[in-house]
Amino acid sequence: MAVYYIQAKLYKYFYSIMNCIVDWVLLLDDDEIQNFIHQRIIRKFVPESKIIVATNGQVGIQILQALMENKKNTKRGIIFLDINMPIMNGFQFLELFHQDFASQFSNTSVYPLSSSDDIKDVIQMNQLGAENYIVKPLTQEFANSLFV
């Protein structure tokens, strides 16, 4: 019985790697607890090795630069972007992303994932080219709609 369980888990893991609809996920949030919760949800759909976490926009930009330099994992990506972060906030990151990286990451979707439900933030993110605005936390249902 235990062997069957392990085999089923391994099959599910390798199936998810082979059929993953994204090459990478970048989770940009300065809240470690939220990162932990969101990683647990995302790991149900994306192998842990494809999830990158950064705690501010500046580090996020450095990660994108490294992905470009390594010329791997740049095809299909998802960025979950908090608004309120130190050093470089979500608005600044998104402006720089569209200015300097959008052409290299043309199949990358950016989803604001913020505790702010201020309509001004939603409008500004949409004007900057973000996709669906998500008020924290990321839910299993929304993740299902993205990854399945």
N, C-alpha and C positions, 0 to 999 in steps of 0.2 A: 504494500500500500504506500509506504513512504517513497519507494523508488518511483512509482508511478507519479506521485505528487512532484518530485524533483524533476522528472522528465517533462511533465506538463509545464512546469515553471520555466525550464530551459527552452522548450519549444516556443512558449509565449515570448520570452526575451528575444530569441533569435528571429522570430517572426516580426517582432516590432522593429528590430534593427533593419531587416531587409525591406520592410514595407513602410518605413517611416516617411512621412510626407515632407519632412524638413531635414536639412543637413545640420542645422544648429539652432539653438534657442539662446538668446541673450536676455538675462533677467537683470534689469537695472533698478536697484532699490537699495536705499541705505538702511532699511529696517531688517535686521538679521532674522527676526522671528517671522516676518512676512516672507522673506526669502526661503526659509525652511519650509513653511506651509506651501508656498507656490511650487517649490522644487518637488515636494512629495506628490503633488497633483500632476505636474508635467512629466515626472518619471513614469507615470502609468502609460504614457504615450510615446515618450522619447527616451532613448537610452541615456543614462546619467553622463556618459562621456561626451554627449552632444549638448549638454546644458552648461552655459557659462554664466557666472554671476559676477556682477560688479556693483560697487556701492556708490558710485557717482558717475555722472556723464563723461567726465574726462577719462576715466579708466575705460568706459565703454567705447570711446573714440579710439583709444589705444588698442583695444581688442579688435575693433574693425580694421585698423591699420595692419595689425599682425595677421589677421585672416587674409587680407589682400596680398601681403608680402609672401605668405606661405602658399598662396594660390590654391588653397583647398577650402572646402566647406563654404564657399561663397555663393553657391547657386540658390538654395532655398533656405531662408531663415525667418525667424520670428523674433521680434524684440518686444519685450514687455517693459514699459517705461514709466517709472514713477515720476511725478512732477517735482516734488519738493525734496531735493537732495543737496548736499553740500558741494562746494567747488564748482560744479556745472549742473544746473537743474535740467529737468526734462525738456523745457521749451528750448533752452540753449542747445541741448544735445540734438533735438529734432531739426533745428535750423541748420546746424553744422552737418548733420547726416544728409539732409537734402542738398545742401550746397556742395559737399565734397565727396559723398559716398553713394548717393542714390543710383548713379549709373553703373557702378560696380556691383551693387546689391539690388538689382532691378526686381528680383523675385522675393524681396524681403518685405514683410509686413510689420508695421509698427503699431502696437496696441498700447495706448496709455493705460496704465494700471495704477490708479491713485486713490487715496482716501478722500480726496477732494471731490465733492459733488457740485461745486460752484459752476454755474452755467458759463461764466466767463472763461474758465479753464477749458471746458468742453469745446466751446467755440474756437478758442485760440488753438487748441490741439488740432481740431478739424481743419482750420485755416492753414496750419503747418503741414497738412498732409497725412495726419494719423488716421488709422482705421477706427473701428469701434472703440469708443471710450468705455473703459471698464472701471467701475467703482469697486475697490478692494472689499473682500478678497476675491481672487480668481476662483471660480466655482468649477466643480467637476463637469457640470452641464456645458458651460462655455468652452472648457478645454475639449470636451467631446466634439463640439461643433467645429473646432479648429483642427484637431488632429485625426479625426476618424472620417 
